[in-house]
Amino acid sequence: MENAIVVDHVYKKFGKPVEPFWQRILHRDNQPGSNGNGHNSNGRQKYIVAVDHVTFTVPQGEIFGVLGPNGGGKSTLIRLISTLLIPDSGQVMVFGFDVVRQPMRVQQLINRVSVEASFFKKLSPMENLLYGARLYGLDSRQTRKQVLHILTRLGLERRAIYNPMEEMSRGMQQKVAVARALLSQPRVLLLDEPTTGLDPRSKREVQAVVQEMREKNGTTILITTHDMEEADHLCDRIAILDSGRVQALDTPEGLKKRIQSTNGHEPTLEDVFMELTGRKLINEEEEEE
C-alpha cells in the first residue's frame, strides 16, 4: 500500500542565541570579542526543541493519531506536514512530494483543521464556505448543495447556516472549520485537536464524518488529540509524542497490552501515557484554564 505521509528523522527547534546580560554591557558590535552580529562569540544558545528526530509513515487510507500534552510537539508536527513550517533537518513527504521542495504540490493534496480556525465573523457559515470554495476553484452552484449537506450532516440547523458566525458558539464554529476542510475533498486531512470545545454529541458527529471520509473516499487522516476515548475509537495506530519525541507507536490495543492489568482493571491509553511519560496527559495548568 502506498504511503500517504512519510516523516523521516524530522527535527525542529525554536529560539535564538541569547547573550548573557553582563556580556551585552561589556561588548558591542565591532568591539573585541564581538562576532559582528550583536552576540558575543561565547554567548549561550537557548532553544526549544519542538520535534526531536521524529520518524513514522502513514499508509494511504489510515487514520493515524498523535497523542500528547500541550507543548509536546503535536501542532508543530502538523504545521511541518502542511508546509507551514520548514524542518531544520529531516524530510517530510506527502504522496511522494517533498513539503520543502514541492510545497504547492503538497498543498493541492491536503487540508488542515486547527483548534484556532479563523473566519469572517460577520459572514454566515454558508458565505464563509462559498468564499473558501472559490479559492479552490469549485463551482459555486454545486458547492452550495455540498455545503448544506456537510453542515447538516455535522448537526447544524438550517437557520444557523445563514446567520453570522459571530452569533455561534466556539464549538459550532469548529464544526464549520471541519466542513470547510471537507469541501476540497483532500487526499490527506490533517486534524489538529478538531473536537476541542465540542459537546459529546457534536464530537460523535465529527468523528462519524471523519470515519465516513476514510470509508467512502479513502482519505488519509492524521489527527492530534487530548481525548483518549476519541483516539481509541477512531485511530488505526497511535503515536505517543512527548517533549518532541515519539515514546511509542502501535495500534490502540497494542499500546494497552504494554501495561499489565491490576485488580481487574483493564489498561487504558491514559495508563499507557502515564507509564511512558510519568505524568498525566492534561497538565494541571491546562485543567485550570
C-alpha positions as CSV (number, residue, x, y, z in Angstrom):
1,M,0.0,0.0,0.0
2,E,1.3,3.5,-0.9
3,N,2.5,5.7,1.9
4,A,0.5,8.9,2.1
5,I,2.8,10.5,4.7
6,V,6.5,9.8,5.4
7,V,8.1,11.7,8.3
8,D,11.8,10.8,8.3
9,H,14.1,11.9,11.2
10,V,12.4,15.4,11.4
11,Y,13.9,17.9,13.7
12,K,12.5,21.4,14.5
13,K,13.6,23.9,17.1
14,F,12.6,27.4,18.0
15,G,14.6,30.2,19.7
16,K,17.7,32.3,19.0
17,P,21.1,32.8,20.5
18,V,21.0,34.5,23.9
19,E,23.9,36.6,25.1
20,P,24.4,36.9,28.9
21,F,23.4,40.3,30.3
22,W,26.9,41.1,31.5
23,Q,28.4,40.4,28.1
24,R,25.8,42.7,26.4
25,I,27.0,45.5,28.6
26,L,30.8,44.8,28.1
27,H,30.7,44.1,24.4
28,R,29.2,46.0,21.5
29,D,29.3,45.4,17.8
30,N,32.8,45.7,16.2
31,Q,34.4,45.5,19.6
32,P,37.0,42.9,20.5
33,G,35.2,39.6,21.4
34,S,32.1,40.5,19.3
35,N,31.2,38.4,16.4
36,G,29.7,41.4,14.5
37,N,26.0,40.5,14.9
38,G,25.4,41.8,18.4
39,H,26.2,38.5,20.1
40,N,29.4,37.6,21.8
41,S,31.2,34.5,20.3
42,N,30.9,32.9,23.8
43,G,27.2,33.7,24.2
44,R,24.9,31.0,25.2
45,Q,22.3,29.4,22.8
46,K,18.9,28.7,24.2
47,Y,16.5,26.7,22.1
48,I,13.2,24.9,22.5
49,V,13.2,21.6,20.6
50,A,9.6,21.1,19.4
51,V,10.1,18.0,17.2
52,D,13.1,15.8,18.0
53,H,14.1,13.4,15.2
54,V,10.6,12.0,14.7
55,T,10.1,9.2,12.2
56,F,6.9,7.4,11.1
57,T,4.9,6.5,8.0
58,V,1.1,6.7,7.4
59,P,-0.2,4.3,4.7
60,Q,-3.0,5.6,2.4
61,G,-6.4,5.4,4.0
62,E,-5.2,5.1,7.6
63,I,-6.5,7.2,10.5
64,F,-3.3,7.9,12.4
65,G,-3.4,9.5,15.8
66,V,-0.9,11.6,17.7
67,L,-1.4,11.8,21.5
68,G,0.4,14.2,23.7
69,P,0.2,17.1,26.1
70,N,0.3,20.8,25.1
71,G,3.9,21.7,24.3
72,G,4.6,18.1,23.3
73,G,5.1,18.9,19.6
74,K,1.8,17.8,18.1
75,S,0.8,21.1,16.5
76,T,4.4,21.8,15.2
77,L,4.3,18.3,13.6
78,I,1.0,19.2,11.8
79,R,2.4,22.5,10.6
80,L,5.5,20.8,9.2
81,I,3.4,18.3,7.3
82,S,1.1,21.1,6.0
83,T,4.1,23.2,4.7
84,L,3.5,26.0,7.2
85,L,6.9,25.3,8.8
86,I,10.2,24.1,7.4
87,P,12.1,21.4,9.2
88,D,15.6,22.2,10.4
89,S,16.6,18.7,9.3
90,G,15.0,15.5,8.1
91,Q,12.3,15.1,5.4
92,V,8.5,15.1,5.1
93,M,6.8,13.6,2.1
94,V,3.1,13.6,1.1
95,F,2.3,11.1,-1.6
96,G,5.9,11.3,-2.7
97,F,6.1,15.1,-2.8
98,D,8.6,16.9,-0.6
99,V,7.0,19.6,1.6
100,V,10.0,21.8,1.3
101,R,10.9,21.4,-2.4
102,Q,7.3,20.9,-3.7
103,P,5.0,22.8,-1.3
104,M,2.4,23.7,-4.0
105,R,2.0,20.0,-5.0
106,V,1.6,19.1,-1.3
107,Q,-1.0,21.9,-0.7
108,Q,-3.1,20.5,-3.6
109,L,-3.4,17.2,-1.7
110,I,-4.1,18.3,1.8
111,N,-6.4,20.3,4.0
112,R,-6.0,21.2,7.7
113,V,-8.3,21.9,10.6
114,S,-6.8,23.6,13.6
115,V,-8.2,24.4,17.0
116,E,-7.7,28.1,16.3
117,A,-9.6,28.2,13.0
118,S,-10.4,31.7,11.8
119,F,-13.4,33.1,9.8
120,F,-15.0,36.2,8.6
121,K,-17.2,36.5,11.7
122,K,-19.7,38.9,10.1
123,L,-20.4,36.4,7.4
124,S,-22.5,33.3,7.7
125,P,-21.2,29.7,7.5
126,M,-22.6,29.5,4.0
127,E,-20.8,32.7,2.9
128,N,-17.5,31.6,4.5
129,L,-17.6,28.2,2.9
130,L,-18.6,29.6,-0.5
131,Y,-15.7,32.0,-0.3
132,G,-13.3,29.2,0.6
133,A,-14.7,27.1,-2.3
134,R,-13.9,29.9,-4.8
135,L,-10.2,29.8,-3.6
136,Y,-10.2,26.1,-4.6
137,G,-11.8,26.8,-8.0
138,L,-15.0,24.9,-7.1
139,D,-18.3,25.5,-8.9
140,S,-20.5,27.7,-6.6
141,R,-23.8,26.2,-7.6
142,Q,-22.7,22.6,-6.8
143,T,-20.8,23.8,-3.8
144,R,-23.9,25.3,-2.2
145,K,-25.6,21.9,-2.2
146,Q,-22.5,20.3,-0.8
147,V,-22.2,22.9,1.9
148,L,-25.8,22.3,3.0
149,H,-25.2,18.5,3.1
150,I,-21.9,18.7,5.1
151,L,-23.2,21.3,7.6
152,T,-26.5,19.4,8.3
153,R,-24.5,16.2,8.5
154,L,-22.4,17.8,11.2
155,G,-25.6,18.8,13.1
156,L,-26.0,22.5,12.2
157,E,-29.6,23.7,11.9
158,R,-30.5,25.3,8.6
159,R,-31.2,28.7,10.2
160,A,-27.7,28.7,11.7
161,I,-26.1,28.1,8.3
162,Y,-27.3,31.6,7.2
163,N,-26.7,33.5,10.4
164,P,-23.4,35.4,11.2
165,M,-20.6,33.3,12.6
166,E,-20.2,35.7,15.5
167,E,-23.5,34.5,16.8
168,M,-22.3,30.9,17.0
169,S,-20.6,29.2,19.9
170,R,-16.9,28.2,19.6
171,G,-17.9,24.6,19.3
172,M,-20.3,25.3,16.4
173,Q,-17.6,27.4,14.7
174,Q,-15.3,24.4,14.9
175,K,-17.8,22.3,13.0
176,V,-17.8,24.9,10.3
177,A,-14.0,24.6,10.2
178,V,-14.3,20.9,9.7
179,A,-16.8,21.4,6.9
180,R,-14.5,23.9,5.2
181,A,-11.7,21.3,5.1
182,L,-14.0,18.7,3.7
183,L,-15.2,20.8,0.7
184,S,-11.9,20.3,-1.2
185,Q,-12.1,16.5,-0.7
186,P,-8.4,16.3,0.3
187,R,-6.4,13.1,-0.1
188,V,-4.8,13.9,3.3
189,L,-6.8,15.5,6.1
190,L,-4.8,17.0,9.0
191,L,-6.9,17.5,12.1
192,D,-5.2,19.4,15.0
193,E,-7.5,18.8,18.0
194,P,-10.6,19.2,15.9
195,T,-13.2,18.3,18.6
196,T,-11.8,20.6,21.3
197,G,-14.7,22.6,22.7
198,L,-17.4,20.4,21.3
199,D,-20.1,18.7,23.4
200,P,-20.2,14.9,23.4
201,R,-22.9,14.7,20.8
202,S,-21.0,17.1,18.5
203,K,-17.8,15.1,19.0
204,R,-19.6,12.0,17.8
205,E,-21.0,13.8,14.7
206,V,-17.5,15.0,13.7
207,Q,-16.0,11.6,14.4
208,A,-18.7,9.9,12.2
209,V,-17.9,12.3,9.3
210,V,-14.1,11.5,9.7
211,Q,-14.8,7.8,9.5
212,E,-17.1,8.3,6.5
213,M,-14.4,10.2,4.6
214,R,-12.0,7.3,5.1
215,E,-14.6,4.7,4.2
216,K,-16.1,6.4,1.1
217,N,-13.1,8.4,-0.3
218,G,-10.1,6.6,1.1
219,T,-8.9,9.8,2.7
220,T,-5.8,9.5,4.9
221,I,-6.3,11.3,8.2
222,L,-3.8,12.4,10.8
223,I,-5.4,13.6,14.0
224,T,-3.9,15.1,17.1
225,T,-6.0,15.0,20.3
226,H,-6.1,15.1,24.1
227,D,-9.1,12.8,24.1
228,M,-8.1,9.2,24.9
229,E,-11.5,7.8,24.0
230,E,-11.5,9.6,20.7
231,A,-8.1,8.2,19.8
232,D,-9.1,4.7,20.9
233,H,-12.3,4.8,18.9
234,L,-11.0,6.4,15.7
235,C,-7.4,5.6,15.1
236,D,-5.8,2.5,13.5
237,R,-2.5,3.4,15.0
238,I,-1.3,6.0,17.6
239,A,2.0,7.7,18.2
240,I,2.5,9.0,21.8
241,L,4.5,12.2,21.5
242,D,6.1,13.9,24.5
243,S,8.8,16.6,24.6
244,G,9.0,16.3,20.8
245,R,9.9,12.6,20.8
246,V,7.8,9.5,19.8
247,Q,7.7,7.5,23.0
248,A,5.6,4.7,21.5
249,L,3.8,3.8,18.3
250,D,1.3,1.0,17.9
251,T,-2.3,0.1,17.5
252,P,-4.5,1.1,20.4
253,E,-4.8,-2.5,21.5
254,G,-1.0,-3.0,21.1
255,L,-0.3,0.0,23.3
256,K,-2.6,-1.1,26.0
257,K,-1.0,-4.6,26.0
258,R,2.2,-3.0,27.2
259,I,0.6,-2.4,30.6
260,Q,-0.3,-5.2,32.9
261,S,-3.9,-5.2,34.2
262,T,-4.2,-4.8,38.0
263,N,-7.0,-5.8,40.3
264,G,-9.3,-6.5,37.3
265,H,-8.6,-3.0,35.8
266,E,-8.0,-3.2,32.1
267,P,-5.3,-0.8,31.0
268,T,-6.4,2.4,29.1
269,L,-4.5,4.7,26.8
270,E,-4.2,7.1,29.7
271,D,-2.5,4.3,31.7
272,V,-0.1,3.8,28.8
273,F,0.7,7.5,28.6
274,M,1.4,7.8,32.3
275,E,3.6,4.8,32.3
276,L,5.7,6.1,29.3
277,T,5.9,9.8,30.4
278,G,5.4,9.7,34.1
279,R,2.6,12.3,34.0
280,K,-1.0,12.9,33.1
281,L,-1.9,13.8,29.5
282,I,-3.6,17.1,30.7
283,N,-1.4,19.3,32.8
284,E,-2.8,20.8,36.0
285,E,-2.3,24.3,34.5
286,E,-4.4,23.3,31.5
287,E,-7.2,22.0,33.7
288,E,-7.5,25.3,35.4
289,E,-8.0,27.2,32.1
